[in-house]
Amino acid sequence: MSNDQQPPTVMSTKQTLDEERNIAIAKKYMSTAHSPTENTGADSVRHLCHSNSWFWSPSTFPGCTTPMDYAQSHSKVMASVNDLRIVQYDQAWAKDTHVLLRYTAEGSHCGEPYQGIEKSDPPKKARWWAAAIFEIEDGKVKSFTKDWDQKVMQIQLGWAPVKESEDPRWNRDMLADPESARQAKE
């Protein structure tokens, strides 16, 4: 999906014109950072960010302190999941300078080996969810905080071992298909 074509947004709220612009800037950052072809590293998003911007996601992107660091690190994941795409924005809203994007993404391990793990034939597929909270200042990303269910993606792609358990947080079948597991419980 090119930067001109954004994934659909399922839920949004009424926003001011400035808040709509802030959402568009956050989505532009996301479309670039999550594009296997457009994200070539830190320089891909530098023009969208303040020089003193910061990034927070210590458990999933340790060592990344700026949105540029995130793009650099994420480009390495996308070398392995080179069909990664944001399926939709489940929620997108802003309040003043802050933007929340809750999104669904998917992809398969159809690219380079990941941490020494080769792709399978056919490639393993994954679908996961994440939330991105941005602060936009003067039309650029000032801060970016990410919350991502990385474990679900890694298990679905075969990148993380799981010992069988009845505990849903460690049950291989439930983690491989969390939406079906959620519906079965209802």
C-alpha positions as a Markdown table, in Angstrom:
| # | Residue | x | y | z |
|---|---|---|---|---|
| 1 | Met | 0.0 | 0.0 | 0.0 |
| 2 | Ser | 1.5 | 3.3 | -1.0 |
| 3 | Asn | 1.6 | 6.4 | 1.3 |
| 4 | Asp | -1.3 | 7.8 | -0.8 |
| 5 | Gln | -3.6 | 4.9 | 0.1 |
| 6 | Gln | -4.2 | 4.7 | 3.8 |
| 7 | Pro | -5.8 | 1.6 | 5.4 |
| 8 | Pro | -9.4 | 2.2 | 6.4 |
| 9 | Thr | -10.3 | 3.5 | 9.9 |
| 10 | Val | -13.0 | 1.6 | 11.6 |
| 11 | Met | -13.7 | 3.9 | 14.5 |
| 12 | Ser | -13.0 | 7.6 | 14.9 |
| 13 | Thr | -14.5 | 10.5 | 16.7 |
| 14 | Lys | -15.4 | 14.0 | 15.7 |
| 15 | Gln | -12.1 | 16.0 | 15.5 |
| 16 | Thr | -11.2 | 19.6 | 15.0 |
| 17 | Leu | -9.3 | 20.5 | 11.8 |
| 18 | Asp | -6.0 | 20.6 | 13.7 |
| 19 | Glu | -6.7 | 17.2 | 15.3 |
| 20 | Glu | -7.5 | 15.8 | 11.8 |
| 21 | Arg | -4.2 | 17.2 | 10.5 |
| 22 | Asn | -2.4 | 15.6 | 13.5 |
| 23 | Ile | -4.0 | 12.2 | 12.7 |
| 24 | Ala | -2.9 | 12.5 | 9.1 |
| 25 | Ile | 0.7 | 13.2 | 10.2 |
| 26 | Ala | 0.7 | 10.2 | 12.5 |
| 27 | Lys | -0.7 | 8.0 | 9.7 |
| 28 | Lys | 1.9 | 9.3 | 7.3 |
| 29 | Tyr | 4.6 | 8.3 | 9.8 |
| 30 | Met | 3.0 | 4.9 | 10.3 |
| 31 | Ser | 2.6 | 4.2 | 6.5 |
| 32 | Thr | 6.2 | 5.0 | 5.9 |
| 33 | Ala | 7.6 | 3.1 | 9.0 |
| 34 | His | 5.4 | 0.1 | 8.2 |
| 35 | Ser | 6.2 | -0.1 | 4.5 |
| 36 | Pro | 8.6 | -2.8 | 3.5 |
| 37 | Thr | 9.5 | -0.8 | 0.4 |
| 38 | Glu | 9.5 | 2.8 | 1.8 |
| 39 | Asn | 11.1 | 2.2 | 5.1 |
| 40 | Thr | 14.8 | 2.0 | 4.4 |
| 41 | Gly | 15.8 | 3.0 | 7.9 |
| 42 | Ala | 16.0 | 6.2 | 10.0 |
| 43 | Asp | 16.2 | 8.6 | 7.1 |
| 44 | Ser | 12.8 | 7.4 | 5.8 |
| 45 | Val | 11.0 | 9.2 | 8.6 |
| 46 | Arg | 13.4 | 11.9 | 9.7 |
| 47 | His | 11.6 | 14.6 | 7.7 |
| 48 | Leu | 8.4 | 13.7 | 9.6 |
| 49 | Cys | 10.0 | 14.1 | 13.1 |
| 50 | His | 11.4 | 16.9 | 15.3 |
| 51 | Ser | 15.2 | 16.6 | 15.8 |
| 52 | Asn | 14.6 | 16.2 | 19.5 |
| 53 | Ser | 11.7 | 13.7 | 19.3 |
| 54 | Trp | 11.6 | 10.7 | 21.5 |
| 55 | Phe | 10.2 | 7.1 | 21.3 |
| 56 | Trp | 9.1 | 4.8 | 24.2 |
| 57 | Ser | 8.6 | 1.0 | 23.9 |
| 58 | Pro | 11.3 | -0.5 | 26.1 |
| 59 | Ser | 10.0 | -4.1 | 26.1 |
| 60 | Thr | 9.6 | -4.5 | 22.3 |
| 61 | Phe | 12.2 | -2.1 | 21.0 |
| 62 | Pro | 14.9 | -1.9 | 23.6 |
| 63 | Gly | 17.6 | 0.6 | 22.8 |
| 64 | Cys | 15.3 | 2.7 | 20.5 |
| 65 | Thr | 15.0 | 6.2 | 21.9 |
| 66 | Thr | 13.7 | 8.2 | 18.8 |
| 67 | Pro | 11.1 | 7.6 | 16.1 |
| 68 | Met | 14.0 | 7.3 | 13.7 |
| 69 | Asp | 15.5 | 4.5 | 15.8 |
| 70 | Tyr | 12.2 | 2.7 | 15.7 |
| 71 | Ala | 12.0 | 3.0 | 11.9 |
| 72 | Gln | 15.6 | 1.7 | 11.6 |
| 73 | Ser | 14.8 | -1.3 | 13.9 |
| 74 | His | 11.5 | -2.0 | 12.3 |
| 75 | Ser | 13.1 | -2.1 | 8.8 |
| 76 | Lys | 15.0 | -5.2 | 10.0 |
| 77 | Val | 11.8 | -7.0 | 11.0 |
| 78 | Met | 10.3 | -6.1 | 7.7 |
| 79 | Ala | 13.3 | -7.6 | 5.8 |
| 80 | Ser | 11.9 | -10.9 | 7.1 |
| 81 | Val | 8.2 | -10.0 | 7.0 |
| 82 | Asn | 8.4 | -8.2 | 3.7 |
| 83 | Asp | 4.7 | -8.3 | 3.0 |
| 84 | Leu | 3.8 | -6.6 | 6.3 |
| 85 | Arg | 0.9 | -4.2 | 6.1 |
| 86 | Ile | -1.5 | -2.3 | 8.3 |
| 87 | Val | -4.9 | -3.9 | 7.6 |
| 88 | Gln | -6.9 | -1.2 | 9.3 |
| 89 | Tyr | -6.9 | 1.4 | 12.0 |
| 90 | Asp | -9.3 | 0.0 | 14.5 |
| 91 | Gln | -9.4 | 3.4 | 16.3 |
| 92 | Ala | -8.0 | 6.8 | 15.3 |
| 93 | Trp | -8.6 | 9.9 | 17.4 |
| 94 | Ala | -6.9 | 12.9 | 18.6 |
| 95 | Lys | -7.2 | 15.3 | 21.5 |
| 96 | Asp | -5.3 | 18.5 | 20.9 |
| 97 | Thr | -1.7 | 17.5 | 20.0 |
| 98 | His | -2.0 | 13.8 | 21.0 |
| 99 | Val | -3.1 | 11.1 | 18.6 |
| 100 | Leu | -4.0 | 7.5 | 19.2 |
| 101 | Leu | -3.9 | 4.9 | 16.5 |
| 102 | Arg | -5.0 | 1.4 | 17.4 |
| 103 | Tyr | -4.4 | -0.9 | 14.4 |
| 104 | Thr | -4.4 | -4.4 | 13.0 |
| 105 | Ala | -1.4 | -5.5 | 11.0 |
| 106 | Glu | -0.5 | -8.7 | 9.3 |
| 107 | Gly | 2.3 | -10.3 | 7.3 |
| 108 | Ser | 4.2 | -13.5 | 6.7 |
| 109 | His | 7.8 | -14.6 | 7.1 |
| 110 | Cys | 8.4 | -14.6 | 3.4 |
| 111 | Gly | 11.7 | -12.7 | 3.4 |
| 112 | Glu | 15.1 | -13.0 | 4.9 |
| 113 | Pro | 15.9 | -15.3 | 7.9 |
| 114 | Tyr | 14.9 | -13.7 | 11.2 |
| 115 | Gln | 17.5 | -14.2 | 14.0 |
| 116 | Gly | 18.7 | -17.3 | 12.1 |
| 117 | Ile | 15.2 | -18.7 | 11.6 |
| 118 | Glu | 14.6 | -19.5 | 7.9 |
| 119 | Lys | 11.2 | -18.9 | 6.3 |
| 120 | Ser | 9.0 | -22.0 | 5.9 |
| 121 | Asp | 7.3 | -23.3 | 2.8 |
| 122 | Pro | 4.6 | -22.1 | 2.7 |
| 123 | Pro | 5.5 | -19.0 | 4.8 |
| 124 | Lys | 3.9 | -18.8 | 8.2 |
| 125 | Lys | 1.5 | -15.9 | 8.5 |
| 126 | Ala | 0.6 | -13.7 | 11.5 |
| 127 | Arg | -2.0 | -11.1 | 12.4 |
| 128 | Trp | -1.4 | -8.8 | 15.4 |
| 129 | Trp | -2.6 | -5.6 | 17.1 |
| 130 | Ala | -0.8 | -2.6 | 18.4 |
| 131 | Ala | -1.4 | 0.9 | 19.6 |
| 132 | Ala | 0.7 | 4.0 | 18.7 |
| 133 | Ile | 0.4 | 7.2 | 20.7 |
| 134 | Phe | 1.9 | 10.3 | 19.1 |
| 135 | Glu | 2.4 | 13.9 | 20.1 |
| 136 | Ile | 2.4 | 16.1 | 17.1 |
| 137 | Glu | 4.0 | 19.6 | 17.4 |
| 138 | Asp | 4.2 | 22.1 | 14.5 |
| 139 | Gly | 3.3 | 19.4 | 12.0 |
| 140 | Lys | 5.9 | 16.9 | 13.1 |
| 141 | Val | 6.2 | 13.9 | 15.4 |
| 142 | Lys | 7.4 | 15.1 | 18.8 |
| 143 | Ser | 6.9 | 11.7 | 20.6 |
| 144 | Phe | 5.8 | 8.2 | 19.8 |
| 145 | Thr | 4.9 | 5.5 | 22.3 |
| 146 | Lys | 4.1 | 2.0 | 21.1 |
| 147 | Asp | 2.3 | -0.9 | 22.7 |
| 148 | Trp | 2.4 | -4.1 | 20.6 |
| 149 | Asp | 1.5 | -7.7 | 21.3 |
| 150 | Gln | 4.8 | -8.9 | 19.8 |
| 151 | Lys | 4.5 | -12.3 | 21.5 |
| 152 | Val | 1.4 | -13.2 | 19.4 |
| 153 | Met | 3.2 | -12.2 | 16.2 |
| 154 | Gln | 6.4 | -14.1 | 17.0 |
| 155 | Ile | 4.5 | -17.3 | 18.0 |
| 156 | Gln | 2.4 | -17.2 | 14.8 |
| 157 | Leu | 5.6 | -16.8 | 12.7 |
| 158 | Gly | 7.4 | -19.6 | 14.6 |
| 159 | Trp | 9.9 | -17.2 | 16.1 |
| 160 | Ala | 9.1 | -17.8 | 19.8 |
| 161 | Pro | 8.9 | -21.2 | 21.4 |
| 162 | Val | 5.8 | -21.9 | 23.6 |
| 163 | Lys | 5.4 | -24.9 | 26.0 |
| 164 | Glu | 1.9 | -26.2 | 25.8 |
| 165 | Ser | -0.3 | -25.0 | 28.7 |
| 166 | Glu | -4.0 | -24.6 | 29.5 |
| 167 | Asp | -3.2 | -21.0 | 30.6 |
| 168 | Pro | -4.5 | -18.9 | 27.6 |
| 169 | Arg | -1.5 | -16.6 | 27.9 |
| 170 | Trp | 0.7 | -19.6 | 27.1 |
| 171 | Asn | -1.6 | -21.9 | 25.0 |
| 172 | Arg | -0.1 | -22.4 | 21.6 |
| 173 | Asp | -3.5 | -22.7 | 19.8 |
| 174 | Met | -5.0 | -19.6 | 21.5 |
| 175 | Leu | -1.9 | -17.5 | 20.8 |
| 176 | Ala | -1.8 | -18.6 | 17.2 |
| 177 | Asp | -5.4 | -17.5 | 16.7 |
| 178 | Pro | -6.3 | -15.1 | 19.5 |
| 179 | Glu | -9.5 | -13.9 | 17.8 |
| 180 | Ser | -11.0 | -17.4 | 17.5 |
| 181 | Ala | -9.9 | -18.1 | 21.1 |
| 182 | Arg | -11.7 | -14.9 | 22.3 |
| 183 | Gln | -14.9 | -15.8 | 20.4 |
| 184 | Ala | -14.9 | -19.4 | 21.7 |
| 185 | Lys | -14.9 | -18.1 | 25.2 |
| 186 | Glu | -17.8 | -15.8 | 24.7 |
